[in-house]
Amino acid sequence: MRGWPRRRERLVLWLGLGLGLSLGLSGLAVAQEPEPGFDCRGLAAEPAPETPAAWFERSLWANHCYLFEARAVRISGEGVRALALTHQVENGLQREVAHYLDGPPLTYERLGKVGRGGWARSDDEVPASPNAIMAHLDDFYRLRLAEDARVAGREALRLDIEPLDAMRFGQRLWLDRATGLPLKQELLDVEGRVLETFQLTELDAPRLYAGRVRFDRLREPPPETWRPGWLPPGYVAQPVVTTSSLHGERVGHRVYSDGLSSLSLFVEPLTEDFPALAPGLHRLGISYAAVRHQELGGRVMQVMALGEVPPRVLLQVVDRLQWQPGAP
């Protein structure tokens, strides 16, 4: 077991890289004017949603358009953690901060724009992430409105999101009736058991941003010497920046998502300078990581799939990675 602390520490770093990426909020990038965006003021003029899909779409845009400060708790098998949350918008750019109030002092910050639903090829027009999610949501999930509730002192309604197969987890969302903001979320495994609860306990009066939130620019897919030979239906490569000072260009990293569930795929050469993870299935909180060591392109590579998805999905992804010897 010698070396396991370093390996576990490294797995925690991968977890931050793989799951800390916001699929709806893309990193800052230089974009040409005029920039496309979404006018948040339109939400105030819209009538209250009447269908489950309309409520979910409202919540997606509310996440981008409302300014707020909140307190929350995160409950899982590892215990209870308290957080302070802020969401701000300035000149159309969003800033999200999550600061843990107990345990190890961790702070996560994201700064950017509304992400796109996929990579752009040639002159393709790729929709913003909320529109892309809604375009095929009912192909993989069933949405249903449940009973009303009261969360964080606010009137809410419950939205159940049930997967139509066993390749993704389900959710329960409690949405604020006044704004559409998610006040509470439960992540459910394939058996319907609660894996994690994330709930706001205090929400200072949220304010609608009086302007447009910017969309990220269109991005062409980078060249890569490998690609997943299999992904669950509906999972699409996400145009997010995956370079990091933790690994530089040595590690290939891509993110795939159906809009609600996501996984990260890492491919790197095995060297003595970096501790390898043991092949097999690892669990870290509610996330799993499937690891394989394979000979690809004449080198021994470590392949890892990481995400909050059923473990068998991750195992199948790493087992069916394909090498592209003709690629740059």
C-alpha positions as CSV (number, residue, x, y, z in Angstrom):
1,M,0.0,0.0,0.0
2,R,3.0,2.3,-0.1
3,G,2.3,5.3,-2.2
4,W,-1.5,5.1,-1.8
5,P,-1.7,8.5,0.0
6,R,-0.1,10.1,-3.0
7,R,-2.4,8.2,-5.3
8,R,-5.5,9.2,-3.3
9,E,-4.4,12.8,-3.2
10,R,-4.0,12.7,-7.0
11,L,-7.4,11.1,-7.4
12,V,-8.9,14.0,-5.4
13,L,-7.2,16.5,-7.8
14,W,-8.6,14.6,-10.8
15,L,-12.0,14.9,-9.1
16,G,-11.7,18.6,-8.9
17,L,-10.7,18.8,-12.5
18,G,-13.3,16.5,-13.8
19,L,-16.4,17.6,-11.8
20,G,-15.5,21.1,-10.9
21,L,-16.1,22.1,-14.5
22,S,-19.5,23.8,-15.0
23,L,-21.1,22.6,-18.1
24,G,-23.3,25.7,-18.2
25,L,-20.6,28.2,-17.5
26,S,-17.6,28.3,-19.8
27,G,-14.2,29.7,-19.1
28,L,-13.3,33.2,-20.3
29,A,-12.1,33.4,-23.9
30,V,-11.5,36.3,-26.3
31,A,-14.6,36.6,-28.5
32,Q,-15.4,38.8,-31.5
33,E,-18.0,41.5,-31.2
34,P,-20.9,41.5,-31.3
35,E,-21.3,38.8,-28.8
36,P,-24.4,36.7,-28.6
37,G,-26.2,36.4,-25.3
38,F,-29.5,36.0,-23.4
39,D,-31.5,39.0,-22.1
40,C,-32.3,38.2,-18.5
41,R,-34.9,40.9,-18.4
42,G,-37.2,38.7,-20.5
43,L,-37.6,36.3,-17.5
44,A,-39.6,39.0,-15.6
45,A,-42.1,39.3,-18.5
46,E,-42.7,35.6,-18.9
47,P,-45.7,34.0,-17.3
48,A,-45.2,31.3,-14.7
49,P,-44.3,27.9,-16.4
50,E,-47.1,25.3,-16.6
51,T,-45.3,22.1,-17.7
52,P,-42.4,20.2,-16.1
53,A,-40.2,20.9,-19.1
54,A,-41.0,24.7,-18.9
55,W,-40.2,24.8,-15.2
56,F,-36.8,23.0,-15.8
57,E,-35.9,25.4,-18.7
58,R,-36.8,28.3,-16.4
59,S,-34.4,27.0,-13.8
60,L,-31.6,26.7,-16.3
61,W,-31.8,30.3,-17.2
62,A,-32.4,31.4,-13.6
63,N,-29.1,29.9,-12.7
64,H,-27.4,32.3,-15.0
65,C,-29.6,35.4,-14.5
66,Y,-30.2,35.9,-10.8
67,L,-27.7,37.6,-8.5
68,F,-27.8,36.1,-5.0
69,E,-26.0,35.1,-1.8
70,A,-27.0,32.0,0.0
71,R,-26.1,29.4,2.7
72,A,-26.4,25.7,1.9
73,V,-25.7,22.2,3.2
74,R,-24.3,19.3,1.3
75,I,-25.4,15.9,2.8
76,S,-23.9,12.6,1.6
77,G,-22.4,9.4,3.0
78,E,-19.3,11.4,4.0
79,G,-21.3,13.6,6.3
80,V,-22.7,17.1,6.2
81,R,-20.8,20.2,4.9
82,A,-22.0,23.8,5.1
83,L,-21.3,26.3,2.3
84,A,-21.6,30.0,1.5
85,L,-22.6,30.6,-2.1
86,T,-22.6,33.8,-4.3
87,H,-23.5,34.4,-7.9
88,Q,-22.8,37.7,-9.5
89,V,-22.9,39.1,-13.0
90,E,-20.9,42.1,-14.3
91,N,-20.9,43.2,-17.9
92,G,-22.5,40.0,-18.9
93,L,-19.8,37.8,-17.2
94,Q,-20.8,35.5,-14.4
95,R,-18.8,34.8,-11.2
96,E,-19.7,31.9,-9.0
97,V,-18.1,31.3,-5.6
98,A,-18.6,28.3,-3.2
99,H,-16.8,28.5,0.1
100,Y,-17.0,25.6,2.6
101,L,-17.7,26.8,6.1
102,D,-16.5,23.7,8.0
103,G,-14.0,21.0,7.5
104,P,-11.0,21.7,5.2
105,P,-11.1,25.3,4.0
106,L,-12.0,24.9,0.4
107,T,-13.1,27.6,-2.0
108,Y,-14.3,27.0,-5.6
109,E,-14.6,29.9,-8.1
110,R,-15.8,30.0,-11.7
111,L,-15.7,33.0,-13.9
112,G,-17.1,33.0,-17.4
113,K,-20.0,32.9,-19.9
114,V,-22.9,30.7,-20.7
115,G,-21.4,27.6,-22.3
116,R,-22.2,26.0,-25.6
117,G,-23.8,22.6,-26.1
118,G,-20.9,21.1,-28.1
119,W,-17.9,21.7,-30.3
120,A,-18.4,23.7,-33.5
121,R,-17.4,22.3,-36.9
122,S,-16.9,24.6,-39.9
123,D,-19.8,27.0,-40.0
124,D,-22.1,25.1,-37.6
125,E,-24.2,27.1,-35.2
126,V,-24.1,25.5,-31.8
127,P,-26.9,26.5,-29.3
128,A,-26.2,27.8,-25.8
129,S,-26.1,25.1,-23.2
130,P,-29.6,25.5,-21.8
131,N,-31.1,25.3,-25.3
132,A,-29.0,22.3,-26.1
133,I,-30.1,20.5,-23.0
134,M,-33.8,21.1,-23.7
135,A,-33.5,19.9,-27.3
136,H,-33.1,16.3,-26.4
137,L,-34.0,16.1,-22.7
138,D,-37.1,14.0,-23.2
139,D,-35.1,11.4,-25.1
140,F,-33.3,10.3,-21.9
141,Y,-35.4,11.6,-19.0
142,R,-39.0,11.7,-17.9
143,L,-40.0,14.9,-16.0
144,R,-42.9,15.1,-13.6
145,L,-44.2,17.8,-11.2
146,A,-44.8,16.6,-7.7
147,E,-46.1,18.2,-4.5
148,D,-45.4,21.7,-3.4
149,A,-43.0,22.3,-0.5
150,R,-41.3,25.0,1.5
151,V,-37.5,25.3,1.3
152,A,-35.2,28.0,2.8
153,G,-38.4,29.9,3.8
154,R,-39.6,30.1,0.2
155,E,-42.5,28.5,-1.7
156,A,-41.2,25.7,-3.9
157,L,-42.4,23.0,-6.2
158,R,-40.8,19.6,-6.7
159,L,-39.7,18.4,-10.1
160,D,-38.8,14.7,-10.5
161,I,-36.3,13.8,-13.2
162,E,-36.3,10.1,-14.0
163,P,-33.8,8.5,-16.4
164,L,-35.2,6.3,-19.1
165,D,-32.3,3.8,-18.8
166,A,-29.8,2.6,-16.3
167,M,-26.9,4.7,-17.7
168,R,-27.5,7.8,-15.8
169,F,-28.7,8.9,-12.4
170,G,-32.0,10.6,-11.6
171,Q,-32.7,13.8,-9.7
172,R,-35.3,15.6,-7.6
173,L,-35.3,19.3,-7.8
174,W,-37.2,21.8,-5.6
175,L,-37.6,25.0,-7.6
176,D,-38.4,28.4,-6.2
177,R,-41.8,29.5,-7.5
178,A,-40.9,33.1,-7.6
179,T,-37.6,32.8,-9.6
180,G,-37.1,29.2,-10.8
181,L,-33.9,28.9,-8.8
182,P,-33.1,25.4,-7.5
183,L,-33.5,25.5,-3.7
184,K,-32.8,21.8,-3.1
185,Q,-31.5,18.9,-5.2
186,E,-31.3,15.1,-4.5
187,L,-29.2,12.9,-6.7
188,L,-30.6,9.4,-7.0
189,D,-28.9,6.1,-8.0
190,V,-30.4,3.6,-10.5
191,E,-32.4,2.0,-7.6
192,G,-33.9,5.4,-6.6
193,R,-31.8,5.8,-3.4
194,V,-30.6,9.2,-2.4
195,L,-26.8,9.6,-2.9
196,E,-26.5,13.2,-2.1
197,T,-28.7,16.1,-1.0
198,F,-27.8,19.7,-1.7
199,Q,-30.1,22.3,-0.1
200,L,-30.1,26.0,0.4
201,T,-30.9,27.0,4.0
202,E,-30.9,30.7,3.5
203,L,-31.4,32.7,0.3
204,D,-31.0,36.5,0.4
205,A,-33.5,38.3,-1.8
206,P,-32.4,37.3,-5.4
207,R,-32.2,40.0,-8.0
208,L,-32.7,39.6,-11.7
209,Y,-29.7,40.9,-13.7
210,A,-30.8,43.9,-15.8
211,G,-28.9,43.0,-18.9
212,R,-27.6,40.2,-21.1
213,V,-25.5,37.3,-20.0
214,R,-22.9,36.5,-22.7
215,F,-22.6,33.3,-24.6
216,D,-19.2,31.7,-25.0
217,R,-17.6,31.8,-28.4
218,L,-17.8,28.8,-30.8
219,R,-14.9,26.5,-30.3
220,E,-13.5,23.9,-32.8
221,P,-12.5,20.5,-31.3
222,P,-8.8,20.2,-30.6
223,P,-6.8,17.4,-32.3
224,E,-6.5,14.2,-30.2
225,T,-4.8,10.9,-30.7
226,W,-7.6,9.0,-28.9
227,R,-11.4,9.0,-28.7
228,P,-14.0,7.1,-26.7
229,G,-15.1,4.0,-28.6
230,W,-18.4,4.0,-26.6
231,L,-20.4,6.5,-24.7
232,P,-23.9,6.3,-23.3
233,P,-26.6,7.5,-25.7
234,G,-27.0,11.3,-25.6
235,Y,-23.5,12.0,-24.2
236,V,-21.8,14.7,-26.2
237,A,-18.3,16.1,-26.0
238,Q,-18.3,19.5,-24.2
239,P,-16.4,22.5,-25.4
240,V,-14.8,23.3,-22.1
241,V,-11.2,24.3,-21.4
242,T,-9.5,21.2,-19.8
243,T,-5.9,22.3,-19.5
244,S,-4.5,22.7,-16.0
245,S,-1.3,23.6,-14.3
246,L,-1.6,20.3,-12.4
247,H,-0.8,18.3,-15.5
248,G,-0.1,20.6,-18.5
249,E,-0.3,19.1,-21.9
250,R,0.9,15.7,-20.7
251,V,-2.6,14.5,-19.8
252,G,-5.5,14.4,-22.3
253,H,-8.8,15.4,-20.7
254,R,-12.2,15.6,-22.3
255,V,-15.7,16.1,-20.8
256,Y,-18.9,14.4,-22.0
257,S,-22.5,15.1,-20.9
258,D,-26.1,14.6,-21.7
259,G,-26.9,17.9,-20.1
260,L,-27.7,16.5,-16.6
261,S,-25.1,13.7,-16.1
262,S,-21.5,14.1,-17.1
263,L,-18.2,12.2,-17.0
264,S,-14.5,13.1,-17.6
265,L,-12.0,11.0,-19.5
266,F,-8.3,11.3,-18.8
267,V,-5.5,9.7,-20.8
268,E,-1.9,10.0,-19.8
269,P,1.4,8.1,-20.3
270,L,2.6,6.2,-17.2
271,T,6.0,7.5,-15.9
272,E,8.0,7.2,-12.7
273,D,7.5,10.9,-12.1
274,F,3.8,10.6,-11.4
275,P,2.2,8.0,-9.2
276,A,-0.1,5.6,-11.0
277,L,-3.6,4.8,-9.8
278,A,-4.4,1.2,-9.2
279,P,-6.4,-0.3,-12.0
280,G,-10.0,-1.0,-11.1
281,L,-12.9,0.9,-9.7
282,H,-12.4,3.7,-7.0
283,R,-15.0,5.5,-5.1
284,L,-14.6,9.0,-3.8
285,G,-17.7,10.3,-2.1
286,I,-20.6,9.9,-4.5
287,S,-18.2,9.8,-7.5
288,Y,-16.6,6.8,-9.1
289,A,-13.4,6.5,-11.1
290,A,-12.6,3.6,-13.4
291,V,-8.9,3.1,-14.2
292,R,-7.2,0.9,-16.7
293,H,-3.5,0.7,-17.8
294,Q,-3.3,-0.1,-21.5
295,E,-0.7,-0.1,-24.3
296,L,-1.7,2.5,-26.7
297,G,0.4,3.9,-29.5
298,G,3.5,1.9,-28.3
299,R,3.3,3.4,-24.8
300,V,1.7,2.2,-21.6
301,M,-1.1,4.7,-20.8
302,Q,-3.4,5.3,-17.8
303,V,-7.0,5.7,-18.9
304,M,-9.5,7.0,-16.3
305,A,-13.2,7.8,-16.5
306,L,-14.6,9.8,-13.6
307,G,-18.1,11.0,-12.8
308,E,-21.3,10.9,-10.9
309,V,-22.7,8.1,-13.1
310,P,-23.3,4.4,-12.6
311,P,-19.9,2.6,-12.2
312,R,-20.6,0.1,-15.1
313,V,-20.8,3.1,-17.5
314,L,-17.3,4.3,-16.5
315,L,-15.9,0.8,-16.8
316,Q,-17.3,0.4,-20.3
317,V,-15.9,3.8,-21.3
318,V,-12.3,3.0,-20.3
319,D,-12.4,-0.5,-21.7
320,R,-13.4,0.7,-25.2
321,L,-11.1,3.6,-25.6
322,Q,-9.8,3.8,-29.2
323,W,-6.4,5.0,-30.3
324,Q,-6.1,7.0,-33.6
325,P,-2.5,6.5,-34.8
326,G,-3.0,8.8,-37.8
327,A,-4.0,11.7,-35.7
328,P,-1.5,14.5,-34.8
